[in-house]
Amino acid sequence: MGFAIASLVCGIGGLFIAGFILGTLAIIFGGIALRRIRTNPSLDGKGLAVAGMVLGLIDVVLLAILMVAIGATLFAF
């Protein structure tokens, strides 16, 4: 459950600061948590892991869109 909580915390934190780094960590930690839950069904936290992975994906995608938008405005003249 520790990796699932870490995934969720990184996913939430990535919305506010260091989106790419924390978003990537959220995806990695969520994947580790889901793999451990799959191998040992007595573990819980699947929802936290999935939520963390989704938030991590949102972090990375939003940052990519923001970078493209900023780049387009800087070089559009």
GROMACS elastic network, one bead per residue, 0.5 to 0.9 nm:
[ bonds ]
;  ai    aj funct       b0    kb
    1     4     6  0.50892   500
    1     5     6  0.62708   500
    1     6     6  0.86047   500
    1    33     6  0.69863   500
    1    37     6  0.85574   500
    1    43     6  0.69892   500
    1    44     6  0.62241   500
    1    45     6  0.53271   500
    1    46     6  0.82872   500
    1    48     6  0.84360   500
    1    49     6  0.84543   500
    2     5     6  0.52479   500
    2     6     6  0.61455   500
    2     7     6  0.85568   500
    2    33     6  0.78831   500
    2    45     6  0.85426   500
    3     7     6  0.59817   500
    3     8     6  0.86036   500
    3    29     6  0.53522   500
    3    30     6  0.65718   500
    3    31     6  0.87823   500
    3    32     6  0.68673   500
    3    33     6  0.52227   500
    3    34     6  0.88793   500
    3    45     6  0.88063   500
    3    49     6  0.75058   500
    4     7     6  0.50588   500
    4     8     6  0.63324   500
    4     9     6  0.86868   500
    4    26     6  0.87654   500
    4    29     6  0.66473   500
    4    30     6  0.56754   500
    4    31     6  0.87401   500
    4    32     6  0.82229   500
    4    33     6  0.53642   500
    4    34     6  0.78691   500
    4    44     6  0.88816   500
    4    45     6  0.58576   500
    4    46     6  0.71446   500
    4    47     6  0.82012   500
    4    48     6  0.53612   500
    4    50     6  0.80650   500
    4    51     6  0.88030   500
    4    52     6  0.72036   500
    5     8     6  0.51220   500
    5     9     6  0.61127   500
    5    10     6  0.85118   500
    5    29     6  0.87018   500
    5    30     6  0.86035   500
    5    33     6  0.89995   500
    5    45     6  0.77094   500
    5    48     6  0.63031   500
    5    49     6  0.70445   500
    5    52     6  0.78911   500
    6     9     6  0.51110   500
    6    10     6  0.60055   500
    6    11     6  0.83959   500
    6    25     6  0.85832   500
    6    26     6  0.71026   500
    6    29     6  0.66100   500
    6    30     6  0.80014   500
    6    49     6  0.84624   500
    6    52     6  0.80231   500
    7    10     6  0.52251   500
    7    11     6  0.60314   500
    7    12     6  0.86409   500
    7    22     6  0.88142   500
    7    23     6  0.86970   500
    7    25     6  0.69453   500
    7    27     6  0.67914   500
    7    28     6  0.76145   500
    7    30     6  0.51408   500
    7    31     6  0.87354   500
    7    33     6  0.83151   500
    7    48     6  0.74972   500
    7    49     6  0.60145   500
    7    50     6  0.85279   500
    7    51     6  0.80640   500
    7    53     6  0.66751   500
    7    55     6  0.87899   500
    7    56     6  0.79773   500
    8    11     6  0.50084   500
    8    12     6  0.61741   500
    8    13     6  0.84620   500
    8    26     6  0.65761   500
    8    29     6  0.87272   500
    8    30     6  0.78621   500
    8    48     6  0.60240   500
    8    49     6  0.65180   500
    8    50     6  0.83290   500
    8    51     6  0.63085   500
    8    53     6  0.74238   500
    8    55     6  0.74986   500
    8    56     6  0.83267   500
    9    12     6  0.52324   500
    9    13     6  0.59713   500
    9    14     6  0.83945   500
    9    22     6  0.88161   500
    9    26     6  0.76745   500
    9    52     6  0.72091   500
   10    14     6  0.58459   500
   10    15     6  0.87505   500
   10    19     6  0.89832   500
   10    21     6  0.88067   500
   10    22     6  0.50521   500
   10    23     6  0.64412   500
   10    24     6  0.85494   500
   10    25     6  0.65423   500
   10    26     6  0.50750   500
   10    27     6  0.88237   500
   10    29     6  0.87696   500
   10    52     6  0.71809   500
   10    55     6  0.84513   500
   10    56     6  0.73805   500
   11    14     6  0.51586   500
   11    15     6  0.68105   500
   11    19     6  0.83380   500
   11    22     6  0.63845   500
   11    23     6  0.55215   500
   11    24     6  0.85448   500
   11    25     6  0.79830   500
   11    26     6  0.51962   500
   11    27     6  0.80222   500
   11    51     6  0.80418   500
   11    52     6  0.50729   500
   11    53     6  0.70048   500
   11    54     6  0.77495   500
   11    57     6  0.82617   500
   11    58     6  0.83597   500
   11    59     6  0.71062   500
   12    15     6  0.55071   500
   12    16     6  0.74100   500
   12    22     6  0.85640   500
   12    23     6  0.85561   500
   12    26     6  0.88254   500
   12    52     6  0.75672   500
   12    55     6  0.66111   500
   12    56     6  0.79402   500
   12    59     6  0.86417   500
   13    16     6  0.55125   500
   13    17     6  0.60560   500
   13    18     6  0.78041   500
   13    19     6  0.76236   500
   13    22     6  0.67716   500
   13    23     6  0.82694   500
   14    17     6  0.52311   500
   14    18     6  0.56003   500
   14    20     6  0.70853   500
   14    21     6  0.74536   500
   14    23     6  0.54065   500
   14    24     6  0.89030   500
   14    26     6  0.84203   500
   14    55     6  0.79944   500
   14    56     6  0.70542   500
   14    58     6  0.89798   500
   14    59     6  0.58153   500
   14    60     6  0.84859   500
   15    18     6  0.78828   500
   15    19     6  0.58805   500
   15    22     6  0.85946   500
   15    23     6  0.81301   500
   15    55     6  0.78787   500
   15    56     6  0.84351   500
   15    58     6  0.81371   500
   15    59     6  0.57434   500
   15    62     6  0.87729   500
   16    19     6  0.69848   500
   17    20     6  0.88449   500
   17    21     6  0.89997   500
   17    22     6  0.79577   500
   18    21     6  0.56284   500
   18    22     6  0.59969   500
   18    23     6  0.79858   500
   18    59     6  0.89477   500
   19    22     6  0.54614   500
   19    23     6  0.54300   500
   19    24     6  0.81406   500
   19    56     6  0.80702   500
   19    59     6  0.51983   500
   19    60     6  0.62694   500
   19    62     6  0.82904   500
   19    63     6  0.64863   500
   20    23     6  0.51039   500
   20    24     6  0.59563   500
   20    25     6  0.85229   500
   20    56     6  0.83264   500
   20    59     6  0.65083   500
   20    60     6  0.52416   500
   20    61     6  0.87750   500
   20    63     6  0.67539   500
   20    64     6  0.86484   500
   21    24     6  0.52874   500
   21    25     6  0.62631   500
   21    26     6  0.86485   500
   21    60     6  0.84678   500
   22    26     6  0.60063   500
   22    27     6  0.86365   500
   22    56     6  0.71434   500
   22    59     6  0.79664   500
   22    60     6  0.87902   500
   23    26     6  0.50270   500
   23    27     6  0.63679   500
   23    28     6  0.87280   500
   23    52     6  0.86338   500
   23    53     6  0.80413   500
   23    55     6  0.71348   500
   23    57     6  0.64045   500
   23    58     6  0.76931   500
   23    59     6  0.52090   500
   23    60     6  0.57213   500
   24    27     6  0.52006   500
   24    28     6  0.62819   500
   24    29     6  0.86348   500
   24    53     6  0.87822   500
   24    56     6  0.61615   500
   24    57     6  0.77383   500
   24    59     6  0.83251   500
   24    60     6  0.71634   500
   25    28     6  0.50360   500
   25    29     6  0.59326   500
   25    30     6  0.82711   500
   25    53     6  0.89668   500
   25    56     6  0.75188   500
   26    29     6  0.52342   500
   26    30     6  0.58792   500
   26    31     6  0.84387   500
   26    49     6  0.84609   500
   26    52     6  0.56256   500
   26    53     6  0.56111   500
   26    54     6  0.85175   500
   26    55     6  0.75394   500
   26    56     6  0.50678   500
   26    57     6  0.82770   500
   27    30     6  0.51564   500
   27    31     6  0.61331   500
   27    32     6  0.87075   500
   27    49     6  0.86438   500
   27    50     6  0.89141   500
   27    52     6  0.68870   500
   27    54     6  0.76968   500
   27    55     6  0.83036   500
   27    56     6  0.54637   500
   27    57     6  0.69605   500
   28    31     6  0.51535   500
   28    32     6  0.63022   500
   28    33     6  0.86588   500
   28    53     6  0.78207   500
   28    56     6  0.89804   500
   29    32     6  0.50971   500
   29    33     6  0.61056   500
   29    34     6  0.85889   500
   29    49     6  0.76300   500
   29    52     6  0.82032   500
   29    53     6  0.79533   500
   30    33     6  0.50498   500
   30    34     6  0.60889   500
   30    35     6  0.85339   500
   30    46     6  0.86967   500
   30    48     6  0.80800   500
   30    50     6  0.64209   500
   30    51     6  0.83020   500
   30    52     6  0.60933   500
   30    53     6  0.53517   500
   30    56     6  0.89794   500
   31    34     6  0.51581   500
   31    35     6  0.61297   500
   31    36     6  0.86187   500
   31    49     6  0.74248   500
   31    50     6  0.84201   500
   31    53     6  0.74891   500
   32    35     6  0.51643   500
   32    36     6  0.62289   500
   32    37     6  0.86191   500
   32    49     6  0.87241   500
   33    36     6  0.51574   500
   33    37     6  0.61040   500
   33    38     6  0.85587   500
   33    45     6  0.78863   500
   33    46     6  0.74936   500
   33    49     6  0.61881   500
   34    37     6  0.50045   500
   34    38     6  0.60270   500
   34    39     6  0.86311   500
   34    45     6  0.84235   500
   34    46     6  0.63169   500
   34    49     6  0.64754   500
   34    50     6  0.78079   500
   35    38     6  0.51135   500
   35    39     6  0.63224   500
   35    40     6  0.86192   500
   36    39     6  0.52237   500
   36    40     6  0.60459   500
   36    41     6  0.83105   500
   36    43     6  0.78483   500
   37    40     6  0.50579   500
   37    41     6  0.54255   500
   37    42     6  0.74394   500
   37    43     6  0.54822   500
   37    44     6  0.67996   500
   37    45     6  0.78500   500
   37    46     6  0.69549   500
   38    41     6  0.58093   500
   38    43     6  0.85807   500
   40    43     6  0.59948   500
   41    44     6  0.75151   500
   43    46     6  0.83713   500
   44    47     6  0.83015   500
   44    48     6  0.89088   500
   45    48     6  0.51613   500
   45    49     6  0.62237   500
   45    50     6  0.86736   500
   46    49     6  0.51217   500
   46    50     6  0.61694   500
   46    51     6  0.85359   500
   47    50     6  0.51537   500
   47    51     6  0.60181   500
   47    52     6  0.84515   500
   48    51     6  0.51022   500
   48    52     6  0.60256   500
   48    53     6  0.85678   500
   49    52     6  0.50857   500
   49    53     6  0.61749   500
   49    54     6  0.86374   500
   50    53     6  0.50941   500
   50    54     6  0.61666   500
   50    55     6  0.85875   500
   51    54     6  0.51234   500
   51    55     6  0.61197   500
   51    56     6  0.84633   500
   52    55     6  0.51236   500
   52    56     6  0.59985   500
   52    57     6  0.85863   500
   53    57     6  0.61788   500
   53    58     6  0.85896   500
   54    57     6  0.51090   500
   54    58     6  0.62207   500
   54    59     6  0.86186   500
   55    59     6  0.60884   500
   55    60     6  0.87001   500
   56    60     6  0.63160   500
   56    61     6  0.86023   500
   57    60     6  0.52331   500
   57    61     6  0.60603   500
   57    62     6  0.84253   500
   58    61     6  0.51546   500
   58    62     6  0.58644   500
   58    63     6  0.83725   500
   59    62     6  0.53449   500
   59    63     6  0.61506   500
   59    64     6  0.86482   500
   60    63     6  0.52110   500
   60    64     6  0.62073   500
   60    65     6  0.87229   500
   61    64     6  0.50757   500
   61    65     6  0.62084   500
   61    66     6  0.85495   500
   62    65     6  0.51044   500
   62    66     6  0.60593   500
   62    67     6  0.85592   500
   63    67     6  0.60901   500
   63    68     6  0.86167   500
   64    67     6  0.51029   500
   64    68     6  0.62410   500
   64    69     6  0.85964   500
   65    68     6  0.51490   500
   65    69     6  0.60983   500
   65    70     6  0.85863   500
   66    69     6  0.50650   500
   66    70     6  0.60920   500
   66    71     6  0.84437   500
   67    70     6  0.51814   500
   67    71     6  0.59929   500
   67    72     6  0.84546   500
   68    71     6  0.50310   500
   68    72     6  0.59758   500
   68    73     6  0.86105   500
   69    72     6  0.51027   500
   69    73     6  0.62896   500
   69    74     6  0.86582   500
   70    73     6  0.52128   500
   70    74     6  0.61423   500
   70    75     6  0.86758   500
   71    74     6  0.51403   500
   71    75     6  0.61562   500
   71    76     6  0.82966   500
   72    75     6  0.54766   500
   72    76     6  0.57560   500
   73    76     6  0.53252   500
   73    77     6  0.82300   500
   74    77     6  0.78853   500
